[in-house]
Amino acid sequence: MEKNRTVKKGLAKWFGKDRVGYLFVFPAILFLFVFTIIPLLVSFVISLTNLNIFLEWPKMIGLDNFKKTMGDARVWNAFRNTFYYVALSVPTQLIIALVLAYWLYKPTRFNKLCRSVFYVPVLCSFTAIGILFSLMLNQTVGYIPFLISRITGEPPALLADERFAMPIIIFLSVWKAFGKTMIILVAGINDIPTTYFEASEIDGASKLQQFFFITLPNLLPTINFTLLTTLIGAFQVFDVVYVTTGGGPMYKTETMVQYIYLRGFSEPYELGYASAMCIELFLVIAVIILIFKGYMERKIANNM
C-alpha cells in the first residue's frame, strides 16, 4: 500500500494540472534540441577545425577560419548581396501583402477566390519556380526576351545582366511568398473587433483613416510575427539563386548561403570554413532579429 501511494504521488507530481503542459511541449522541445541546438553546437565545433568533405581526421585550428573570412572578398560580396536582397524583398513583400489583406479581408466569394489564387505560388516549389522562370527569361528560348526583341530588335540576356539579375530574383521571391504573409494578415485584421470600425464610421472616419489609426495599430503583433519570419527566411535565400543565376553574373547575385554551400560542397570542400561562415551568418541574423524584435515590442507596448 505504501509503495502504491508513493507511485501515485510521483505520478501526480509529473502529471498534475500544473505540470501536464510540459508534457505537451516536450516533443517540440526535443525536436528543437535534436535538429537545431545540437547541429548548431556541432557546426561551431567544426568551424574550429580544418575538416573537409572527405571526413579525414580534422585538426583543431582555433579561430583561423573566422580570421580567414575577414579577408575573403567573396564573403563580403555575399553579405552585401544578401543585405541588398533582404532590404528590398522584405519591405516589398510586407507592403503588398498588407495592402491586399486590407482589400480582401471581408469574407465575400470574390475575396476568397482572390486569396486562393494569390496563395497558389506558396504551395509551389521555389526550385521549380526558379527553373520555370529561368526558361521563360532565357535569351535563346524564352518568351519574355522574344517579346522584348519585337521592340528592341534583339532578345536581352536578362539573367546574365548585372542590372536585372538581382531585381528579377527579388521579384520571384516576393511573387512566391507574399500570399502566405497576406493570409496571416487577413486573419489578424479579422481578429480586430468590428466595433472599432463601426464607431469610427459614426465619427466620420474615412477608409484611409481607419487603416492608419485602427487597422495598423491593432495589427502590429501580427506584422511583428510576419516581419521576423520573413526576415529570417530572406537571409537564408538559396534555391532560387542557385537554379536561376548560380550566383552570376560576376557574383552579383551570390548570397551568403550559396557561397557557404559552394565552399563546403565543391572544390576545395572546406567544411570547417563553411561552418565558420554559417556561425557568422547566424550571429548576424540573431542580432538583427533581436533589434527588430525589441523595436516592434516597444511599438506594440506604446499602442496598447
N, C-alpha and C positions, 0 to 999 in steps of 0.2 A: 504493500500500500504506500509506504513511504517513498519507494522508488518511483511508482507511478505518479505520485504527487510532484516529485522533483522533475520528472519528464514533462508533466503538464505545465509546470511553472516555466521550464525552459522554452517550451513551445509558445507559451503565452508571451514570453519576453520578445521573441522574434516575429511572432505572427499577430501580435496585438494591433489594435486600431492605430496606435501611434507609430508602429514600425512597418505595417504592411505596405506602405507607399514605397519603401526602399526595395521591396521585392519586385515591384512593377518596373522600377527604373534600373534594376540591376542588369538585365540583358543589354540595355542601351549603353550603360557604363562599361560593361565587359567588352562590347563591340568597339566602343571608342578607345578603350585601353589597348586592345589587341591590334586594331587596324590603324590607329592614329598615334597614340603616345609611344608605344614600343617602336614602330618604324621611325618615328622622329628621333628617338634616342639612338637607335642603331645608325641612322643617317648621320647624326653628329659624330658618332664614334668613327664611322667610315671616312668622314671628312678629315679626320686627323691622321689618315694613313695614305699610302700610295696604291691602294687596291685598284686592280684593273678588272676587266670583264672576264678574264680567264681564271679569276679567283686564285691566282698564285698567292702564296703566303705573304700578307702585306707587312709593310714596315711602318712603324709609327714615325710620323714626320712633324707632329705638332701642328702649329698654325701656318705651315708653309703654303698649303693650298689657299688659305684665305689671303695671305700676302700676295700670292701669285695672281689672284683675281683683281687685286688693286691695280696691277699693271697690264691687265688684259683689255685691249681696246674693244674687243667684241663683247665683253661683259658690260662695259659702259654703254656701248651701242645698243645692246639688247635691252638694258634697263631703260634707256631713252625711248626706244620704240615701244616698250611696254607701257611706260607712263603716257606716251602720246596716244596710244590705243585706249587706255583707261580714261584719260581726260576727255576724250571725245565720245566714246561709245556709251559710258555710264550715264552722263547727263542727258544725252540724246535719247537713250532708251527710256529713262525715267520720265522725261518730259512728254514724249509721245504716248507712253502708257498712261500717264496721269490725265492728259487731255482726252484720250479715247475712253478711259474709265469713267470720267465725269460725263461724257457724252452718251455712254452706253450702259450706265448703271441701272437704269429702270428696266424691270423685267418684261419688256414687250417682245413679241416674236421677232421683230426685225433686229432688236438689240441682241437677243440671244443668238440669232444667226450670225451676226457680225462677230460676236465674241468667239463663237466656234471657229469661224473662218480665220480669225487672227491668231487663234491658238494652235492651228494645224502645224505651222512650222516648228513649234516647240516639240512636237511629237516626232519630228524627223531627225535622223542622224546628222550631226553637224558635218561629219566627214562626207556623207552622201551629198549634202547641200553644197559643200565646197567643190566636190568633183563635178556636180551638175553645172554650177556657175563657171567653173574653170573651162568647161566645154563651150558654154554659151559665150564666154568672153575670149575664146581662142582666136588668134589673128587669122588662122587659116580656115577653120570650120565653124567658128562662132557666128551666131545670127546677129548679135548686137554689133560687133565690128563690121559685119556686112551692111547693116542699116546705116551705120556712120559713114561707110565708104560711099554710099549713094550721095552723100552730101560733100564729103571731103575729097573723094576720088581714090582714097587708099584706106584699107582697114587698119585701125590702130592696134598695137600690141598693148592693151590696157594693163594687164597684169605684169608686164615687163617694163612698164613706165614708172619711174620713181615718183612722179606726181600723182598717179592714180592708184597704185597698188594698195597702199595702206587705207586710203578712203574707201576703196571697194571692200576690203576686209571688214572695216568698221560697219559699213552698210549691211553686209551679210550678217554680222553679229547682231546688230540692232533688229534687223528684219526677223531673224530666227527667234530671238529671246524676248522681245517686248510683249508678246502675248501672255507669257507667264506673269510678268510684272503687272500687266493690265488686269488680269483675273484677280490677283491678290488685292489690288487697289479697289476693284469693284466691290469685293467683299468688305473692305474697310469702309467704303462710302455707304454701303447698305447697312452697316452697323451704326452709323450716326443716327440718333433719334430724329424722326421726321418732324417732331415738334419744333426743332430749331429752325427748319426751313419754313414751316408754316408761320411761326411767329415773325420771322424776318420779312415774309411776303406781306403780312399785315402792316408792318412798319414801312413798307415801300421799297425794300431792298431789291436790287436787280440781280440777275443770274450771276453776273460778274462779281458783284459784292458778296453774294452767297458763297461763291467759290473761294474767294480770298479770305473772308472773315469767318466762315463756318466750316466749309469742307476742308481746306488746308490745315487749319489748327487742329481739328479733330482727327485728321488723317496722319498726323506726324508720327505716331507709333508705327503705323503700317509702312509709311515712307522710310522710317528708320530701318525696319527689317529688310525691305526690298533693296535699299541702298547698300547696306552692309553685305548682303548675299551677292548682289550684282558686282560689287567691288572685288570681293574675293574671287569670284568666277572670272572676272575680266583680267585680273593679274595672272591667272593661270591659263590664258588662251594658248592653244597649241594646234589642235586638229585642223581648223580651217586654214591656218597659215601653212601648215605642213603640206596639205593637198592642193593648195592653190598656187602659192608662190615659192614654197620651200625656203622662205626667208629672203628671197631676192626681190627686186634686183639690187645687187651690190649691198646685200644685208640690210636693206632699208625696211624690211618687214620682219626681220628676225627678232622674235620675242625671247624673253628670258627662259621660259620653259622649253622652247625649241632648241635654244643653244645648250641647255642642260642635257637634253636628250641626245643631241648630236655629239657632244663632248664625251658622254658616258657610253653610248652605244654605237659609235662609229669611230674610225681612226682619230685619236690614239687610244680610245677605250679607257679613259681615266675616270673610273667610278668615284675615287676619292675626291678628285677635283670637281666633278659634277655634284657630289654630295655637299661640298662646301658652298657651291652656288645655290643649292637648294636651301641650305640654312640661311644664307643671306637673303634670299627671296622671302623665306618665311618671316624673318625679322622685319623686313620692310613692310610686308603685308600686316603683320601684327601691330607695328607702330602706327601705321595709317588707320587701321580699323579702330584702335583704341582712341586715337584723336577724334575721328568722326563719331564714334560711339559717345564719347564724353560730350562733344558739342551738341549732338542731337538730343541726348538725355537732358541737357540743360535747357534746350529749346522746348522740349516736351514739358519739363517741370514749370517753365515760365508760362505755358499756355494752360496749365491745369487750373 
